[in-house]
Amino acid sequence: MKVPLEIAFKGVRNTDELETLIRDEAAKLERVCDYISSCRVIVERPQRHQEVGNPYRVRIDMTVPPGHELVVRREPS
């Protein structure tokens, strides 16, 4: 990547395990698509009262040449 991977946590405690997992997955993406310009990952917990299921929202913003932006978002179900 031309720009280093950016990871942001909102309402979620940043742990070494979680950050390592995100960096490993980003490295896999870079092996498949070695021309990624930038990648930003945001992990957030949108609501505190949910107790069942996956309470986290994950958003990945990637930019690839010639300036195309790809956004993937996973919402709690």
C-alpha positions, -999 to +999 in steps of 0.1 A: +000+000+000+011+035-008-005+048+024-001+028+056-031+009+069-053+031+092-073+014+120-099+032+141-119+020+171-150+038+182-167+025+214-145-006+213-114-013+234-084-016+212-066-049+219-034-063+204-053-094+192-079-074+173-054-051+157-032-081+147-063-098+132-071-067+111-035-063+100-033-100+089-065-097+069-053-065+052-020-083+043-041-110+027-059-084+006-026-069-004-014-103-017-044-106-039-045-069-050-010-055-047-019-021-062-041-009-033-035+028-027-050+031+008-071+011+033-090+023+063-107+000+088-132+013+113-146-010+141-173+005+162-200-005+186-232+014+176-254+005+205-247-007+240-280-024+248-277-052+223-268-085+241-273-112+214-255-115+181-226-095+167-228-060+183-200-045+162-201-025+129-170-029+106-163-006+077-135-010+052-126+019+028-101+011+001-088+031-027-073+015-059-060+032-090-071+052-109-089+067-079-117+041-074-131+038-039-144+005-026-165+005+006-175-027+025-197-024+055-210-051+079-238-040+102-250-059+133-278-083+123 
